[in-house]
Amino acid sequence: MDVALTGLDGIEATRRIRALPGQAGHVPVIGISGRSESGDEAAARAAGMNYYFTKPVGPGKLAQALAALSG
């Protein structure tokens, strides 16, 4: 999930996903952002993101998160 989307940002999109009923509300969300200001990760986690990475994100780090979420 791109955190800094125009209009509906990734934080709000994640909140809306988490509000969905059933399994849809439990889909894993990995946030990716170019922003690294203090509090950005905390806001993403509070919205329900499973992971929050700042760019650039290496393939190994992303693979670890995907493996943890699928296992």
VENDA-V660825 format. One record per helix or strand of 3 or more residues. SS is the DSSP state (a for helix, b for strand). FROM is the first residue (numbers start at 0). TO is the last residue. If there is no record, write none. Layout:
ss:SS from:FROM to:TO
ss:SS from:FROM to:TO
This chain:
ss:a from:9 to:17
ss:a from:21 to:25
ss:b from:29 to:32
ss:a from:39 to:46
ss:b from:50 to:53
ss:a from:58 to:69
